[in-house]
C-alpha cells in the first residue's frame, strides 16, 4: 500500500463495497484488499462473495503450494468468509464442480470413480453448517452451491434441511451435483427461485418440494433423479424448466399461474398439464404415452416441439388451438430420413399453414427437404405470415417452392444459409426465389 494517500478514500465505503460485490470472486477481492486501505475497509462490507475450488487450487500452485493445506481447507474458507462478512453478506456462491456425473447414473459409477475424501463435499451437513450458522445465514438472499460429484454422488447430504432452518430470508437457491435428503426440511415462504441441477433427490413424488417451497415463481429441475411419480403443484409458479430422465412414467404439472414451461422428457406413460395461464411451451419428447391431459392449455400461443412424434403431437398441442408461433426441431439422434417416415408431408404442411409464424430449426430444415419432394398441392387455406428456415449446407438446391406456396401474399420469409455453403448456391437460390415470388418479403442471412 502506498503511504502517500489513497485516492479511493474519497469514495463512501458503501460504494466501494458494492464495487467489490460485483467483483464477487474471493481471490480477486483479497488482491484488492492488498492494493488499497479503502478497499480493505470496504471488503468487510461486501454483499456478494464467490469461492471456486479450481481457482483456489490454481492460486496455490502459482505460489508453489502443494494443493490443499489439509482436507477441509476449501470448506473452512467458506465458513471463514461468511463469518468475516457476517450480516453484510447477501449472496454466496461456492463451486467445486468439474462437470461429472448424472443422478440416475450414480448407481452405475465404477468403484474407482468414487472419491472417499470429503474436502470438496460442499453439501454435507458439516460443510453447510460452517457458513449457514454464522451471522450471514439469516440475512442471505442468494445461495449457489456446485458440489464435487465423485465425492457427493454416494453420500446423502443435509444441505436443504439446514438451509431451510437458518436462511429464513433466502430468495434464490441453486444446488448442483449432489444427493439431497429432505428429512427435516422446513417451509421457506420467501424462496421464489429454485434450481436443482444434476441432483439425486429423496422426494420421489415432489410432495416435500411443493409443501416447503409454496411461493416459488421460478423452478428449474435439470437432470433431477430419484423421482418416481413426480407432481409439480405450485400455485404461484410462473416459469418452469423441467428435464426428466426416462425413469418417471408419470409427469404432472398443476400450476394455475404458470406462463412459461420448458419440458424435456422421454416416453412418459402419463402427461398431465393443468396450466390454464401457460402461453409458452417448449417440449422435447421422444413419444407421447397413452394418457395425455392438456385440456387446460387454453392460453397457449407459442409452441416449440423437438420430436419425431409429430403425428400425435400436432393434434394434441396444435389442433384447434390459436397457436401464434410454432418452432420445430428434430432430436439430435434423428437422421434426415426419419421425418419422412414419421409424418405425411401434406399433413405437415397443412399444420404449418394453420399457424401465423413458423420457425424451422436446422435439423428439421434438413429433414424437411425429403418431405417437400413428395409434397402434393392440397389447395388448403393458409394463414402463414412469417417463416424462418435454415438451408442445409449439403443441399445444392433447396426445394423452397412448396413452403412458399403455403405463405400468404406479402408474407415475410427469412432464409438462413449455412455459413460454409458456396456463394454460387446462395446467389442462385436468392435470384430464383425473388424472381418467382416477387410478392414475398425476402430476408437473407447465415447460420453455423
Buried (B, 14 or more C-beta within 10 A) or exposed (E): EEEEEBEBEEBEBEEBBBBBBEBBBBBEBEEBBEEBBBBBBBBBBBBBBBBBBEBBBEEBEEEEEEEBEEEBBBBBBBBEBBBBBBEBBBBBBBBBBBEEBBBBBBEEBEEEEBBEEBBBBBBBBBBBBBBBBBBBBEBBBBBBBBBBBBBBBBBBBBBBBBBBBBBBEBBBBBBBBBBBBBEEBEEBEEBBBBBBBBBBBBBBBBBBBBEBBBBBBBBBBBBBBBBEBBBBBBEBBBBBBBBBBEBBBBBBBBBBBBBBBBBBBBEBEBBBBBBBBBBBBBBBBBEBBEEBEBEBBEBBBBBBBBBBBBEBBBEBBBEEBEBBBBBBBBBEEBEBEBBBEBBBBBEBBBBBBBBBBBBBBBBBBBBBBBBBEEBEEEEEEBEBBBBBBBBBBEBEEBBBBBBBBBBBEEBBBBBBBBEEBEEEBBEEBBEBBEEEBEEBEBEBEBBE
